[in-house]
Every structure is written in structure tokens, then in C-alpha cells.
Amino acid sequence: MASDMTGVHDLESAKTSQPPVRPTNFLMKVRDNLTFRAKWAEINGAMGDLGTYIPIILALSLARDLDLGTTLVFTGVYNIVTGLLYGVPMPVQPMKSIAAVAISNKSFGVPEIMAAGIITSGVALVLGVTGLMELAYWLIPLSVVRGIQLAQGLNFAMTAVKYIRKEQDLGKGKSTGQRPWTGLDGLILAIVACCFIVLVNGAGKEIQRQNQHERNEQQSEDETHNEANLNPTVRRSKKFLEKLADAIPSAVIVFLLGLILAVIRKPSAVKELRAGPETIRVVHISRHAWRDGFIKGAIPQLPLTLLNSVIAVCKLSKDLFPEKQVRATSVSITVGLMNLMGCWFGAMPCCHGAGGLAGQYKFGGRSGGCVAALGALKLVLGLVLGGSMLRVLVEFPVGLLGVLLLFAGVELAMAARDMSTKQEAFVMLVVTSVSLVGSSAALGFLCGMVAHGLIELRKFVLK
């Protein structure tokens, strides 16, 4: 009895001895989350997600009269809040399945788009609040998640190659013919931009994973030994070139080049810019819009949101930033809350995404300050220029957007290289193949889970 009382006393003492959450601690965490690890690298990383973001908002603005100004304001706020909360370059991306349906279906207008976003986000919020999303995160095998990431990365890369090789009508979501070699949006420009990024960034920084720790240590020892044998002048030159490459913001340069070329292609677009934000209005969603939004938009979007925008992004974040805790519950809740706030006012339905995280990491994003800076830029543009920004963005060279999207896709696909056994690789490739050919992450996920279960059952029977 005495020991029981002692245990209770110790437990109470432990509870009371825990430091309370104070405003100063919260502010220190916010400051740490938003602090740039390297100024130019973080700014450069902020551009890594634009290859996905810009084409989709352009397509929806041109084809379905999406309010660009409202979308810029709300997505800017989303970026700032997610950067503050997570401390990693957590992206804010369009819900791609909903966007694809809207672009290809003339009857799927803004009310239907918003209804689909609200329903999808409501489901994500419920799964997050109840803890079911965290359960799914731990139950789904890594090989299945890697298959989804590989499929999404390859899908991004193939779309990027299409943007580079062929001229695009983004408003209709169609290719209109072969891209010419020369011109302000020609093949030569895109190829030069690709070579420039590879020259500056190479294959990107190595992802530090637990199962790679010993190999990375050995590689580090070999590099140290090799550098020790170098001539001092050569060693200094090598370090100077490495610092110079890290200081060159390749994605920023490509994006600014695109803006300059957009103005050159249509100088009158600058005169069409108008100061002041758009008037934000509540979107009226009819019963018919709710039905179509659910059937045509939310149902195909839900698997992609739950698998790629929550589970896959958390797995990738753990790989890239093992010191940061990004939980599936939290990500699911933020996906839900940001759209339940913005979609009522006509802001494009958004989610997080593994592809955006990979792209921002590829170009140097390492902190929440990366996406917060991008969010601040979107917010300023939305408040100062509003929807008139569309006049300039429609002239942006699509080939350069393809270049940014290509590297984001390749970086995401490379996350799948840690499958160490043939069994894991087999399941991953089943998921990837079905997802790409069937154009459905849900179908790929289902086939992958079945394949994983059958293999585990076979191992159990043959024991």
C-alpha cells in the first residue's frame, strides 16, 4: 500500500514538475521554425513548387473563372501558417484531381469545385480529429507509400516533359503542337535552363535515412581522406566552387527569367495590371453543385489527398527532416481547416503534397521560412494586384514551368530508392504500375496492399 502511495506521489510530482507551456516558449518555436538555414537556398527552395502551382491556377482561372486574387491571398496565408506550424518546407498545392475534372468538364464550375474541396477537406478533418489518419499512417507499409510517391513523381516528370516538348493551351488542358526550337518559349530555352539547374544543383543533397547511416559515414570518411590528399590550392578552389554553387539561386533565376520573358512577349500586360485586392465574395453552392462536387470531384480526389497529401508527405518529411515531428493527424487537420475556411470564398481547393516538398527540398528549402516567404509573396501580390496578375502569368513560358516541375518530380521519385529487399521493390512497382496505367492512386494502393498481404501470407505458410 505504501509503495502504491509512493508511486502515485511520484507521478503527481512528475506531472507538476513538467514545465508549463509559456508564450516565450511558443515564440521561440515560431522563430526557430521560420528562421532561414541559408538565405539564398531557402528563397530558391520556395520556387521549387511553382511548376505545379502556376499551371493549375492559370488553367482554372482561364477555363473556369477562378478568382486568382482570392486564391493568392488564401494560399499565401496557408503557406505562412504551415511554415510556422511545421518548421519544414511543407507545400500548399492545388487538389489535382478536382482541377483535372474542372478543366475537362465545362459543367463543373466554381461552385462544384468549392463543394468538392469542402467535402474532401471535411473527410480529412474528421480522420485527423478522430486519430484514424495516424492509425492508417502506421498500418500502411512503407513499400506501398513509396509506390505512390514513385508514381506521383513519374507523373510529374512526364507532365513536365510534355510541357517542355509541346506547346500548351492551359485553359483547355491540351497540347497544341510541337514546341519550336527557337523563340522566347522554345526548346533551346528549356534545355539551357535544365542544364543550368543540373550544373548548379547536381543531383541534390543526399537524403539522410537511418538505414543509410553507415554508408553515409563511410562515404564521409572517404571524402575526407580524398580531400586530405588534394593540393591545398585545389582544395581551396573546390570549396570555393561548392560555396558558389550553393549561393546561386537557380530556381529563382529561372523564375525571374520567365517573368522577364513574359513581359517581353506582351509588354501591354504590364499596363493592364490594376492596384488593389479583389472583392471577396461568398460562393453560392446549390444542391446540384454539392452532388456533382461529391460524385465527380471529391470521390476521385479523396484517395490522392489521404495517401499523397497526408501519409506520403509525412513519410517523406520524416526522411528529409528526422528531427522534426510532422504527424499525420496534424497534416490531415490542416488540410481540412484551410479549405473549410477558403473554399467558401472561392479560393482554389488546396492540400499538402509530397511532390511539392520534394521540389522545395531539391532547390534548397530546409525550414518553414521557405514556404512562409513564398506565402508572403503570394499574399502581397493578391492584395496589391489581385486578379490582374493573370495578364502577366498567361505569358509566362510554359517550357520553364516544365523545367521546374521536372526536377520536383525526379526528386520525389528518388525517394523510392531506399527499398532494400526484392519484396519491397516488388510491392512498390506494383503500386506504381497500376497507379500510372490506371490513373488512380486508390487502385494502385489497393493492389499494393493486396500484393503485400499475399506475400506476407506466403512467408507465414512457408515457415
C-alpha positions in Angstrom: 0.0 0.0 0.0 2.8 2.3 0.9 4.6 1.6 -2.4 1.3 2.3 -4.2 1.0 5.7 -2.5 4.7 6.4 -3.3 4.1 5.7 -6.9 1.1 8.0 -7.0 3.1 10.7 -5.3 5.9 10.3 -7.7 3.5 10.5 -10.7 1.9 13.6 -9.3 5.4 15.1 -8.7 6.4 14.3 -12.3 3.3 16.0 -13.6 3.7 19.1 -11.5 7.4 19.3 -12.4 6.8 19.5 -16.1 7.5 23.0 -17.4 4.3 24.8 -18.4 3.7 26.0 -22.0 4.6 29.7 -21.9 4.3 32.3 -24.6 8.0 32.7 -24.6 8.5 29.0 -25.5 5.9 29.3 -28.2 7.6 32.4 -29.7 11.0 30.7 -29.6 9.5 27.7 -31.5 7.9 30.0 -34.1 11.2 31.8 -34.5 13.1 28.6 -35.0 10.5 27.3 -37.5 10.7 30.4 -39.6 14.4 31.0 -39.4 16.3 30.6 -42.7 19.0 28.0 -42.6 20.7 29.7 -45.6 19.2 32.8 -47.2 19.6 32.2 -50.9 19.0 28.5 -50.6 15.7 29.0 -48.7 14.5 31.6 -51.2 15.5 29.3 -54.0 13.6 26.4 -52.4 10.4 28.5 -52.3 10.4 28.4 -56.1 10.5 24.6 -56.2 6.7 24.1 -56.0 5.7 26.7 -58.7 6.0 24.2 -61.6 2.8 22.6 -60.2 1.1 25.6 -58.7 1.2 28.1 -61.6 -0.1 25.9 -64.4 -3.1 24.7 -62.4 -4.2 28.1 -61.1 -3.8 29.5 -64.7 -5.8 26.7 -66.1 -8.6 27.1 -63.6 -8.6 30.9 -63.9 -8.8 30.8 -67.7 -11.2 27.9 -68.1 -13.5 28.3 -65.1 -13.1 31.9 -64.0 -11.4 31.0 -60.7 -10.7 34.2 -58.7 -6.9 34.4 -58.9 -6.7 37.3 -56.4 -8.7 35.4 -53.8 -6.7 32.3 -54.4 -3.4 34.1 -54.0 -4.5 35.7 -50.7 -5.7 32.5 -49.1 -2.9 30.3 -50.3 -0.5 32.9 -49.1 -2.0 32.7 -45.6 -1.9 28.8 -45.9 1.8 28.9 -46.7 2.7 31.2 -43.8 0.7 29.2 -41.3 2.1 25.8 -42.4 5.6 27.2 -42.3 5.0 28.4 -38.8 3.5 25.2 -37.6 5.8 22.6 -39.1 9.2 24.2 -39.5 9.8 22.4 -42.8 9.0 23.5 -46.4 5.5 22.0 -46.2 3.9 22.8 -49.6 0.5 24.1 -50.4 -0.6 22.6 -53.7 -3.8 22.5 -55.7 -6.0 19.5 -55.4 -5.1 18.0 -58.7 -7.9 15.5 -59.3 -10.5 18.2 -58.7 -8.6 20.6 -61.0 -8.4 17.9 -63.7 -12.2 17.3 -63.6 -12.9 21.1 -63.7 -10.6 21.7 -66.7 -12.0 18.8 -68.7 -15.7 19.3 -67.8 -17.4 22.5 -68.8 -20.3 21.9 -66.4 -18.0 21.7 -63.4 -17.7 25.3 -62.4 -16.6 27.2 -59.4 -19.5 26.1 -57.1 -18.8 22.5 -57.9 -15.0 23.0 -57.4 -15.6 24.5 -54.0 -18.1 21.8 -53.0 -15.6 19.1 -53.9 -12.9 20.9 -51.9 -15.1 21.3 -48.8 -16.3 17.7 -48.8 -12.7 16.3 -49.3 -11.4 18.5 -46.5 -14.2 17.6 -44.2 -13.4 14.0 -44.5 -9.7 14.7 -43.9 -10.5 16.8 -40.8 -12.7 14.0 -39.3 -10.0 11.4 -39.9 -7.5 13.7 -38.3 -9.5 14.7 -35.3 -10.5 11.0 -34.5 -6.9 9.8 -34.9 -7.8 7.4 -37.7 -5.3 9.1 -40.0 -2.5 8.4 -37.6 -3.6 4.7 -37.4 -3.5 4.5 -41.2 -0.1 6.1 -41.3 1.4 3.3 -39.1 -0.5 0.4 -40.7 0.3 1.2 -44.4 3.6 -0.5 -45.4 6.4 1.8 -46.5 6.7 -0.1 -49.8 3.1 0.9 -50.7 3.8 4.6 -49.8 7.0 4.5 -51.9 5.0 3.2 -54.8 2.6 6.1 -54.6 5.5 8.6 -54.3 7.2 7.0 -57.3 4.0 7.1 -59.4 3.4 10.7 -58.5 7.0 11.7 -59.2 7.0 10.0 -62.6 3.6 11.5 -63.4 5.1 15.0 -62.6 8.1 14.2 -64.7 6.1 13.1 -67.7 3.8 16.1 -67.5 6.9 18.3 -67.3 8.4 16.7 -70.4 5.1 17.3 -72.2 5.2 21.0 -71.1 8.8 21.2 -72.5 8.3 19.4 -75.8 4.8 20.7 -76.8 3.0 24.0 -76.7 0.1 24.1 -74.2 -3.3 25.5 -74.0 -3.6 25.6 -70.2 -7.2 26.8 -70.3 -8.2 23.6 -72.1 -5.6 21.3 -70.6 -4.4 20.2 -74.0 -1.2 20.2 -76.1 -1.5 22.2 -79.3 1.6 21.1 -81.3 5.3 20.7 -81.2 7.2 23.5 -79.4 9.6 25.4 -81.8 13.3 25.2 -81.1 13.8 29.0 -81.0 11.8 31.8 -79.5 11.0 33.2 -76.1 9.4 29.9 -75.1 11.4 27.5 -77.3 13.0 24.1 -76.7 16.5 25.7 -76.6 15.5 27.9 -73.7 14.1 25.0 -71.7 17.1 22.8 -72.4 19.5 25.6 -71.3 17.5 26.1 -68.1 17.7 22.3 -67.4 21.4 22.2 -67.9 21.9 25.3 -65.8 20.0 23.7 -62.8 21.9 20.4 -63.1 25.2 22.3 -63.2 24.3 24.3 -60.1 22.4 21.8 -58.1 23.6 18.5 -59.4 21.6 15.5 -58.2 20.7 17.4 -55.0 21.6 16.9 -51.4 21.7 13.3 -50.1 18.7 12.3 -48.0 19.9 11.1 -44.6 18.0 8.0 -43.7 18.6 5.6 -40.8 19.3 2.6 -43.0 21.8 4.7 -44.9 23.7 5.9 -41.8 26.7 3.5 -42.1 27.0 4.1 -45.8 27.0 7.8 -45.4 29.6 7.6 -42.6 31.9 5.5 -44.9 31.3 8.0 -47.7 32.1 10.9 -45.5 35.4 9.2 -44.4 36.4 8.5 -48.0 35.7 12.1 -49.0 37.7 13.4 -46.0 40.6 11.1 -47.0 40.5 12.2 -50.6 40.4 15.9 -49.7 43.4 15.4 -47.4 45.4 14.2 -50.4 44.5 17.1 -52.5 46.8 20.0 -53.2 45.9 23.0 -50.9 45.2 25.2 -53.8 43.0 22.6 -55.4 41.2 22.1 -52.1 40.5 25.8 -51.7 39.3 26.1 -55.3 37.0 23.1 -54.7 35.5 24.6 -51.6 35.0 28.0 -53.3 33.2 26.3 -56.2 30.9 24.4 -53.8 30.1 27.6 -51.9 29.5 29.4 -55.2 27.1 26.7 -56.4 25.2 26.7 -53.1 24.9 30.5 -53.3 23.4 30.6 -56.8 19.6 30.5 -56.6 19.0 28.5 -59.8 15.2 28.2 -59.4 14.8 31.9 -58.6 16.9 32.8 -61.6 14.8 30.6 -63.9 11.5 32.0 -62.5 12.7 35.7 -62.8 13.8 34.9 -66.3 10.3 33.6 -67.1 8.7 36.8 -65.7 11.1 39.0 -67.8 10.3 37.0 -70.9 6.5 37.2 -70.1 6.7 41.0 -70.1 8.8 40.9 -73.3 6.3 38.6 -75.0 3.4 41.0 -74.2 4.5 44.5 -72.9 0.9 45.7 -72.8 0.2 43.2 -70.0 2.1 45.4 -67.5 -0.3 48.3 -68.4 -3.2 46.0 -67.7 -2.2 45.5 -64.1 -4.6 47.1 -61.6 -3.8 48.1 -58.0 -6.0 46.8 -55.1 -7.3 43.4 -53.9 -10.3 41.7 -55.4 -13.6 41.8 -53.6 -14.0 38.6 -51.7 -17.5 37.1 -52.0 -19.2 34.0 -50.6 -19.7 31.3 -53.2 -23.3 30.2 -53.5 -23.3 26.4 -53.7 -26.6 24.8 -54.9 -27.8 21.3 -54.1 -26.9 20.2 -57.7 -23.3 21.6 -57.2 -23.0 19.7 -53.9 -24.0 16.5 -55.6 -21.7 16.9 -58.6 -18.9 18.1 -56.4 -19.1 15.0 -54.3 -19.5 12.5 -57.2 -17.2 14.0 -59.8 -14.7 15.8 -57.6 -14.4 14.6 -54.1 -14.6 10.8 -54.7 -11.5 10.8 -57.1 -9.7 13.4 -55.0 -10.0 11.7 -51.6 -7.6 8.8 -52.2 -5.0 11.2 -53.6 -5.4 13.6 -50.7 -5.2 11.0 -48.0 -2.4 8.9 -49.5 -0.1 11.5 -51.2 -1.0 14.7 -49.4 -1.1 13.3 -45.8 0.6 9.9 -45.5 3.2 10.1 -48.2 4.2 13.7 -47.3 4.6 12.7 -43.6 6.8 9.7 -44.6 8.9 11.9 -46.9 9.2 14.6 -44.2 10.5 12.0 -41.8 13.1 11.0 -44.3 14.2 14.6 -45.1 13.8 16.1 -41.6 14.0 13.3 -39.0 14.5 15.8 -36.2 11.1 17.4 -37.0 7.8 15.7 -35.9 5.2 16.0 -38.6 2.3 13.9 -37.6 -0.4 12.5 -40.0 -3.1 13.8 -37.6 -1.8 17.4 -37.7 -1.4 17.4 -41.5 -4.8 15.9 -42.0 -6.3 18.6 -39.8 -4.5 21.5 -41.5 -5.7 20.2 -44.9 -9.2 20.2 -43.6 -9.2 23.5 -41.9 -7.6 25.6 -44.6 -10.2 24.6 -47.2 -13.2 24.7 -44.9 -12.1 28.4 -44.5 -11.1 29.3 -48.0 -13.4 27.3 -50.3 -16.5 29.2 -49.1 -14.9 32.4 -50.6 -13.8 30.9 -54.0 -10.2 30.0 -53.1 -8.8 27.1 -55.0 -9.0 23.8 -53.0 -5.5 23.0 -51.7 -3.7 20.3 -49.8 -0.1 19.4 -49.0 1.9 17.2 -51.3 5.0 15.0 -51.4 5.9 16.4 -54.8 5.9 20.0 -53.6 8.0 19.0 -50.5 10.5 17.2 -52.7 10.7 20.1 -55.1 11.3 22.7 -52.4 13.9 20.4 -50.8 15.6 19.9 -54.2 16.2 23.6 -54.6 17.4 24.3 -51.0 14.3 24.6 -48.8 15.1 23.5 -45.3 12.8 25.4 -42.9 9.3 26.8 -42.6 10.7 30.2 -43.5 11.0 28.9 -47.1 7.2 28.4 -47.6 6.4 31.4 -45.4 8.4 33.7 -47.7 6.5 32.3 -50.7 3.3 32.8 -48.8 4.2 36.4 -48.1 4.9 37.0 -51.8 1.5 35.5 -52.8 -0.3 37.5 -50.1 1.3 40.8 -51.2 0.6 40.1 -54.9 -3.0 39.1 -54.1 -3.6 42.2 -52.0 -1.7 44.7 -54.3 -2.5 43.4 -57.8 -5.3 40.9 -57.3 -6.6 39.0 -60.3 -4.8 41.4 -62.8 -1.7 39.2 -62.3 -3.3 36.8 -64.7 -2.4 39.2 -67.6 1.3 38.6 -67.0 1.2 34.9 -65.9 -0.5 33.8 -69.1 2.5 34.9 -71.0 5.0 33.0 -68.7 7.0 30.5 -70.8 5.4 27.1 -70.1 8.6 25.4 -71.0 10.3 26.9 -68.0 7.4 25.8 -65.7 8.0 22.3 -67.2 11.7 22.5 -66.1 10.8 23.4 -62.5 8.2 20.6 -62.4 10.6 18.1 -63.9 13.1 18.4 -61.1 10.3 18.3 -58.5 9.1 15.0 -60.0 12.5 13.5 -60.2 13.3 14.4 -56.6 10.1 12.8 -55.4 10.6 9.7 -57.4 14.2 9.3 -56.0 12.6 8.9 -52.5 11.7 5.4 -53.5 15.4 4.2 -53.8 15.5 3.0 -50.2 13.7 -0.2 -50.9 16.3 -2.7 -49.8 14.7 -6.1 -50.5 13.2 -7.6 -53.6 9.8 -8.0 -51.8 9.6 -4.3 -51.0 10.7 -3.3 -54.6 8.1 -5.7 -56.0 5.2 -4.2 -54.0 6.4 -0.7 -54.8 6.5 -1.4 -58.5 3.0 -3.0 -58.5 1.6 0.2 -56.9 3.5 2.4 -59.3 2.5 0.5 -62.4 -1.2 0.3 -61.5 -1.3 3.9 -60.4 0.2 5.2 -63.7 -1.6 2.9 -66.1 -5.0 3.1 -64.3 -4.5 6.8 -63.5 -5.7 6.1 -60.0 -3.7 6.2 -56.8 -6.6 4.4 -55.0 -6.4 1.5 -57.4 -2.6 1.3 -57.1 -2.9 1.5 -53.3 -5.5 -1.3 -53.2 -3.4 -3.6 -55.5 -0.3 -2.9 -53.4 -1.9 -3.7 -50.1 -3.2 -7.0 -51.7 0.2 -7.9 -53.0 1.9 -7.1 -49.7 -0.7 -9.2 -47.8 -0.3 -12.2 -50.1 3.5 -12.1 -49.8 3.3 -11.9 -46.0 0.8 -14.8 -46.1 3.1 -16.8 -48.3 6.0 -16.2 -45.9 3.9 -17.3 -43.0 2.7 -20.5 -44.7 6.2 -21.5 -45.8 7.8 -21.0 -42.4 
